[in-house]
Amino acid sequence: MNKIKDVETFNQAVVELSKIYQEWLDIFPFELEMFEHLKGEFSKELPIVKQSKWTLNDKVNEIEIDIYSNKTFHQFLAQKTTAILSQINTLTLHEEGKINDIQKHRIDVINRKRRHKLNSQVMRSRYQKPEYLDYISEWFEDEKEYIEEIKLYLEENKDTNRVKKISAKWYALLHIFKINAGLEATFPLNDNDQFDYKLIKKFAEDNYPLKNGQGFYRAFKEFYSEQEDAIKKSFGKGYKQTLIEMTNAPLLIAYIEKPHQL
């Protein structure tokens, strides 16, 4: 327990714990694309207080605050680190079909791994080594190994898909399945409760091998709310096999294989 009752002691503890927290923010690989969405969230908080208790009566008016000690705060950050790294990694991105460029992803991880090593050396020379440094280092090693294992497969699959000439309507249907599987958010409606043409057209051109997203927009709008019978009539009875050949995301493939998805 590290209960603080007076303001001066509390302020001193806050300064010390703030430094520790900032060091963690600086060392955690938030610059990687997979973690970018978390940095703003964690930068806005300072989770140093375990609990607080007011004592208020005629004789006493004080607040008793139980905050982390430097040691227990480092332990808390180590636990936080392992929790994040176990939930977000190349494996989960692969399963969700969110790796569009494996080579870029690989280089980003390698560069950030090197930056982490350099920053870790500075921290180790100034302080006793925090436990989370090792957790992050081990995570980078595991990521590098896994990326190398799937890199060849993903590139071969990408080349195979590139050779095939796939029309825009197929990419629109694939994206509808991604949305229904919970792997992508649906497109917002405009003020007229219609899908936004420019937004969807640009999205298609940015995320699929299409020079013009107009066909994607038309197909998405046409088939978004259609039932499976209508899909079969337009795409053929074997449409699911074609969709499966267009992706390497295990979660999406499993969803496509299930009956009556649309």
C-alpha positions in Angstrom: 0.0 0.0 0.0 1.2 3.5 -0.7 -1.4 5.8 0.9 -0.9 9.5 0.5 -2.6 11.9 2.9 -0.8 15.3 2.5 -0.6 17.4 -0.7 3.2 17.8 -0.8 3.9 14.1 -0.7 1.2 13.5 -3.2 2.6 16.1 -5.6 6.1 14.6 -5.3 4.8 11.1 -6.0 2.8 12.3 -9.0 5.9 13.9 -10.5 7.9 10.6 -10.1 5.1 8.4 -11.5 4.5 10.8 -14.3 8.1 10.4 -15.4 7.8 6.6 -15.3 4.6 6.7 -17.3 6.1 9.0 -19.9 9.1 6.7 -20.3 6.6 3.8 -21.0 4.8 5.9 -23.6 8.1 6.7 -25.2 9.4 3.2 -25.3 6.2 1.3 -26.3 6.0 0.9 -30.1 3.0 3.2 -30.7 4.5 4.3 -34.0 3.6 1.0 -35.5 0.4 1.3 -37.5 -1.3 -1.4 -35.5 -0.9 0.6 -32.3 -1.4 4.1 -33.6 -5.0 4.3 -32.5 -4.0 3.6 -28.9 -1.4 6.3 -28.4 -3.9 9.2 -28.1 -5.9 7.2 -25.6 -3.0 6.4 -23.3 -1.4 9.8 -23.6 -4.5 11.4 -22.1 -4.5 9.4 -18.9 -2.2 8.9 -15.9 -3.4 5.7 -14.2 -1.5 6.1 -10.9 -4.4 6.1 -8.4 -5.6 2.7 -7.1 -8.4 4.2 -5.0 -9.3 7.3 -3.0 -11.4 7.8 0.2 -12.8 11.1 1.6 -13.0 11.6 5.3 -15.3 14.5 6.0 -16.7 15.7 9.4 -16.5 18.6 11.9 -12.9 17.8 12.9 -11.4 16.2 9.8 -11.5 17.1 6.1 -9.0 15.0 4.2 -8.8 12.6 1.3 -6.8 9.4 1.6 -5.3 8.3 -1.8 -3.8 4.9 -2.5 -1.4 5.3 -5.4 1.2 3.0 -6.9 4.7 3.0 -5.6 7.4 3.3 -8.2 7.9 -0.5 -8.0 4.3 -1.5 -8.3 3.6 1.1 -11.0 6.4 -0.6 -13.1 4.6 -3.9 -12.4 1.3 -2.4 -13.5 2.9 -1.1 -16.8 4.5 -4.5 -17.4 1.0 -6.2 -17.1 -0.5 -3.5 -19.4 2.3 -4.1 -21.9 1.7 -7.9 -22.1 -2.1 -7.4 -22.4 -1.7 -5.1 -25.4 0.9 -7.2 -27.1 -1.1 -10.4 -26.7 -4.2 -8.8 -28.3 -2.6 -6.8 -31.2 0.1 -8.4 -33.3 0.7 -9.7 -36.8 -1.2 -12.9 -36.2 -4.4 -11.0 -35.3 -3.9 -8.6 -38.3 -3.5 -11.6 -40.6 -6.5 -13.3 -39.3 -8.6 -10.2 -39.8 -7.2 -9.7 -43.3 -5.7 -6.3 -42.5 -2.2 -6.8 -43.9 -2.3 -5.3 -47.4 1.5 -4.9 -47.9 3.5 -7.5 -46.0 6.8 -6.0 -47.2 6.0 -2.6 -45.8 4.7 -4.2 -42.6 7.9 -6.2 -42.3 10.1 -3.1 -42.7 8.1 -1.1 -40.2 8.5 -3.8 -37.6 12.2 -4.1 -38.3 12.8 -0.4 -38.0 10.8 0.0 -34.8 12.6 -3.0 -33.3 15.9 -1.3 -33.9 14.6 2.0 -32.4 13.3 0.1 -29.4 16.8 -1.5 -28.9 18.5 1.9 -29.0 16.0 3.5 -26.6 16.3 0.5 -24.3 20.0 0.9 -24.1 19.6 4.5 -23.0 17.1 3.5 -20.3 19.2 0.7 -19.0 22.2 3.1 -18.6 20.1 5.5 -16.5 17.8 3.3 -14.5 17.2 -0.2 -13.3 15.8 -2.0 -16.3 11.9 -2.0 -16.3 10.4 -5.5 -16.8 8.3 -4.3 -19.8 11.5 -3.7 -21.8 12.1 -7.4 -22.1 8.4 -8.1 -22.9 8.6 -5.7 -25.8 11.9 -7.1 -27.0 10.6 -10.6 -27.0 7.5 -9.5 -28.8 9.6 -8.0 -31.6 11.6 -11.2 -31.9 8.4 -13.3 -32.2 6.9 -10.8 -34.7 9.9 -11.0 -36.9 9.9 -14.8 -36.9 6.2 -15.0 -37.7 6.4 -12.3 -40.4 9.2 -14.3 -42.2 7.0 -17.5 -42.0 4.0 -15.9 -43.6 5.7 -13.5 -45.9 6.4 -15.9 -48.8 2.8 -17.3 -48.6 1.2 -13.8 -48.7 3.4 -12.6 -51.6 2.6 -15.8 -53.6 -1.1 -15.4 -52.9 -1.0 -11.7 -53.8 0.8 -12.5 -57.1 -1.8 -15.2 -57.9 -4.7 -12.7 -57.3 -2.9 -10.1 -59.4 -2.7 -12.4 -62.4 -6.4 -13.0 -62.3 -8.5 -10.2 -63.8 -11.2 -9.6 -61.2 -14.0 -7.1 -61.8 -15.0 -4.4 -59.4 -18.3 -6.1 -58.4 -16.4 -9.0 -56.9 -14.4 -6.7 -54.7 -17.6 -5.0 -53.6 -19.1 -8.3 -52.7 -15.9 -9.3 -50.8 -16.1 -6.1 -48.9 -19.8 -6.7 -48.0 -18.7 -10.0 -46.5 -16.0 -8.2 -44.5 -18.6 -5.9 -43.1 -21.1 -8.6 -42.3 -18.3 -10.6 -40.6 -17.5 -7.6 -38.4 -14.0 -7.1 -39.9 -14.8 -3.8 -41.5 -17.2 -0.9 -40.5 -20.0 -0.1 -42.9 -19.9 3.1 -44.9 -21.8 6.0 -43.4 -24.9 7.4 -45.1 -25.0 11.0 -46.3 -27.7 13.6 -45.4 -30.1 12.0 -47.9 -29.7 8.5 -46.2 -27.7 7.3 -49.2 -24.3 5.8 -49.5 -21.7 8.5 -50.4 -20.5 8.0 -53.9 -17.2 9.9 -53.7 -16.3 8.4 -50.3 -16.9 4.8 -51.5 -15.3 5.3 -54.9 -12.1 6.7 -53.3 -12.1 3.9 -50.6 -12.3 1.3 -53.4 -9.4 2.9 -55.3 -7.3 3.2 -52.2 -7.9 -0.3 -50.8 -8.4 -2.6 -53.8 -6.6 -3.0 -57.2 -9.0 -0.8 -59.0 -8.2 2.3 -61.1 -11.8 3.5 -61.0 -14.0 2.7 -58.0 -17.3 3.6 -59.8 -18.1 0.0 -60.5 -17.3 -0.9 -56.9 -19.8 1.8 -55.7 -22.6 0.6 -58.0 -22.1 -3.1 -57.0 -21.9 -2.3 -53.3 -25.0 -0.2 -53.4 -26.9 -2.9 -55.4 -25.9 -6.0 -53.3 -25.4 -4.6 -49.8 -28.9 -5.6 -48.6 -29.5 -8.5 -51.0 -30.3 -12.0 -49.9 -28.1 -15.0 -50.9 -30.5 -16.2 -53.7 -30.0 -12.8 -55.4 -26.2 -13.0 -55.0 -26.1 -16.5 -56.5 -28.2 -15.3 -59.5 -25.8 -12.5 -60.2 -22.5 -14.1 -59.3 -23.2 -17.8 -59.8 -23.6 -20.7 -57.4 -19.8 -21.0 -56.9 -19.4 -17.4 -55.8 -18.2 -18.3 -52.4 -15.2 -20.2 -53.7 -14.2 -17.2 -55.8 -14.4 -14.9 -52.8 -12.2 -17.4 -50.8 -9.6 -17.3 -53.5 -9.5 -13.5 -53.3 -8.5 -13.4 -49.6 -6.0 -15.0 -47.2 -7.8 -13.9 -44.0 -8.8 -17.1 -42.0 -11.6 -15.4 -40.1 -13.1 -14.0 -43.3 -12.8 -17.4 -45.1 -14.5 -19.1 -42.2 -17.3 -16.6 -42.3 -17.7 -17.0 -46.1 -17.9 -20.8 -45.8 -20.9 -20.6 -43.4 -24.4 -20.9 -45.0 -26.9 -18.1 -45.3 -24.6 -15.2 -44.6 -26.4 -12.6 -46.7 
